[in-house]
Amino acid sequence: MDVSSVTERSLESDRRKMEALFDHALYNMPGPPVPEEDRLLKVKPRVHSSDKSSQMWASVTEEDNEDIRWNSSSDSHPPWLRFHLGISRWQLFAHRDQNMATLTQQIATQKVVSAVQKSGGTQLKLVMTFRNYGQALLKPMKQERDEETNHNLYYFSDFERHNAEIAAFHLDRVLGFRRIPPVVGRLVDVVEEIKDVTTDRKLARTFFTSPGTAHSPSLHHSPSIA
C-alpha cells in the first residue's frame, strides 16, 4: 500500500475526529456575552480639536463625538484584523469563530511581500508580511518530527521543534482555553518568499548562491523550511 495514501487516510481520520469533538454538545454550550470593556481593541471616537486651548486637547461633550463601531463580522476587514478585534481578556477567539478557517488558510497560502529577521532569542525567527498587511512569525524546521535530540546536547542549544506550537494551538482549542494564537505549517520558497523580498541586509548576507547552474540559493540557517 502506498505510504502517501496511508498518511492521507490517517490525516482525514484525525480531521473527522476533531470535527466530531467540536460538534459535541459540551463544546457548544452558550457562554455569557463579552462586554465591550473586555475587548482588547476598541476604536476611539473621533475628537474635534478646539480653538479655546492651544497647549492641550480640549475636552468635548458627548454630542461632539462621532460613534464609530467596528465589529469582528465585518466583511470589509481582512481575517487578521477580524481576529484582533475579537480578542478579549477571556480568550483570543470564540469557540465557533467562522473567521478561524479563513485566517489559518491565508497564513498558509497568502503571498509574502516582505521577510525580516526578528531580533532576540536563541533561534532564527522571521517576520513575514503579507499583501493584505497581515504578519506572521516564521520558525523554520531544523529537524524531522521523529528525530530525537542528542542527550549530550546542552539544554539551551536544543532546536525548537517547528511543530511544537502547532500542537499546542490545537491542544489549547481542545481544552477550551483558546489563549494561543493560530499556528499553521507552511512550505516556504526560500528564494521567492525570503531572499527576493527581504530588506534585512543582515539576513540577506546569510544566503549562499552556488556557482553551479544546478543549485539554487540556500539559507545557511536552515536549508529546509516548513
N, C-alpha and C positions, 0 to 999 in steps of 0.2 A: 504494500500500500504506500502511496506517495506520502512523504513526510509533510509536505506543504498542505495537502488535503486534510491530514490528521490535525495539523495545527489550526487550520481554518475552522474545522468542526469543533475543536476544543474552545476556540475563542467565541464561536457562535453560541455554544452551550453556556459559557460563562456570562455572555451578554444577556441571554434569556433569563438566567438565574437572577441577575442584577435587576432586570426589569420586573420580574415577579416579586422580588423583595420590596422594591419601591412602590409596587401596586398594592401591597398588603395594607390591611385596614389600620394597623398600628402606625404606618408611615403616612397615613392620610387623615389623621385626626386634626380638626381645625384648631389653629392656635390663636392667641389673642392678637388683635391688630397692633402694629408697631406705631407708637406715637411719633409725630413729626420731630419732636425734640430728641428722639433717639436715633435719628438718621445722621450718618456721618457727614454727608454733603447736603447743604441747603443753599439755594440761590438767594442771595440778598436782594431785597427790593431796591429799585433804582432810587437814588437820593439826589435831589437837585441842590446845587450849591446856592448860597445866599450871599447877597452883596453886603449884608449887615456886618459881616465879620471877614476880615482879610487875613487873619492869623490862624483861624481854626475852622473846622467844619461846623456849621451852624446846625442846631437841632431842627428837625422838621416834624410836622404833625402827621398823623396817620393819613390825612387826606392828600398829603404830598407824595406818599409812597405809591408806587405802582406795583400791584400784586402780580408777581411773576411766578408761575408754577411749572416746575419740571417734574416729570414722573418717569419711572423706570419702564413704562409700557409704551413710551412714545416711539413711533416707527422712524422718526427723523434722527434719532440718536444712534450712533454705532453701538454694537454689542458691548464693547468695553466700557463705554460711558453709561449705558443702562446698568451694567453690573455695579459700577461705582455708586450710582445713585440709589441702588438698592441696599447698600451696606448699612447696617445698624449696629448698635452696641451689643446686640444679642447674637447676630450671625452675619456672615458675609453675603449670603444669598438665601432665598426662600427654598423650601423643600421642593416644590413643584415649579421651579423657576423655568419658564419656557425659553428664556434667553440663554440658558446654560449650553444647550446643544449647539446653537449658532456660535456662541463665543468660543467654545473649545474647537469647533470646526475651523473657525477663522484663525485661531492661534496656530493650528497645524498646517494651514494652507495659504494664509494671507501672504501677499508679496512683500518681501523685505526690502526696504529702501535705505536703511542705514544700520550699521553694526559698529558698536564701540565697546571697548573693554571696560568693565566695571572695576573700579579700584577697590582695594581692601580684600581681606580674606586670604586664604591659602590656595584656593582653587581658581582656575580660569572660569570667568563668567562674562558673557557678552550681553549687552543691552540691544535688543533687536527692535527697530522701529518699523511699523507697517505703514502702508499708504493711506490708511484711514486714521493715522495719527495715534494708533494704539501702540503699546510697547509690551515686550515680554523679556524675561530674563532667561538666557540660554545657558544650560550647563551641559558640556559635551560628554559623550560616552567614552570613557577611558578604559573600560574592561567589560568583558561579557557578563551577563547576568549570573551565570552559574560558576563564574571564576571565583575561587576562594582567595582571600587576602593572606599573604605570607605572614605567619605568626611572628617572624623576626622583624617585621616592618615596624618602624617607630609609629606610635599612635597618631601623631599629628601629621605624618606623611602619608597616611592612608588616603586613597582616592575616594571621592564622594560618588556613591552609586547614582547613576543617571536616572534610574527608575525608582529610587527611594521615595522621592517626593510625589511621584505619580501614585505609588501605592498608598502613601499617607493621605493623599487627597481623596481617594475612593474609600479608604477605611473611615475617614472622618465623616463622609457622607453616610456610610452605612450606620455609624454610631449616632447619627443625627445631630452632630455638633455644628457642622458647616462653618468652620472657622479657618479653613485652609484655602488659599486662593486656588483657582483652577490650574491644573497642571496636565500637560499632554506630552506625548512623544512626537518627535518630528524629525524627518530626514532633511538635512540641510546641505545644499550645494556650497561647498567651501569657497569656490571661485566666484560664482554669480551672486551669492547671498551674503558673503562676508568680504572677500578680497576686493571685489569690484565696487562695493558700495561703502566701504569703511572710510571714515575721515580721521580715524585714530592712527597717527603716524607710528606710535609705539606698537600697535597691533599689526600694522602693515609690514613692519620690519621683520616680523616673525615668519612671514611666508617665504618659501623657497621654491623657485621655478627650476625644474630640471633642464639642463642644456639639451637633453634628448627630445625628440619630437613625440615620443610615445608617452610622456609623463606630463601630467598637469601640475599646477602649483599646489603645494600642500602646506598645511599649517603645522609648525613644529610642535605646538602644544598637544594637538590631537588629530591624527590623520583620519580618524573615523568619528563623525559627529552624528548624534541622533537626538 
